[in-house]
Amino acid sequence: MAKPNDFDIPRIFYFISKNIFTGSRGDLNFRIVPEDDLLKVSIWHGFICSELTEMEDYSEFPLSEEGHTQMLAWLATKYEK
């Protein structure tokens, strides 16, 4: 079972500084964009980059420690599926 910290995602301060992050675990890919006090997260599977693929799911979380924790838990759930 995946744990939220298995994704090696930067801490909240990285996103508060308006940095975008893309990563993967197994064949699950994700893109995290901080925008308008939100963490906007898209996921997809496969080897195609985010610009060329259709996103499979999307969610938004508050740009805060709590939102960051919620985002990690959401990604862990998506990875398990």
PENOR-V567252 format. One line per field, one symbol per residue. ss: DSSP state (@ for helix, = for strand, . for the rest). psi: psi as a letter, one per 40 degrees, with the letter a starting at -180 (. if undefined). A space follows every 10 residues. Layout:
BEGIN
ss = ???
psi = ???
END
This chain:
BEGIN
ss = ...@@@@... .@@@@@.... =====..=== =====..=== =====..... ......==== ==..@@@@@@ @@@@@@@@@@ .
psi = hiideeefhi idddddefhi hiaihbehii hhhhhffihh hiiiiaeiid deihhdiiii iigidddddd dddddddddd .
END
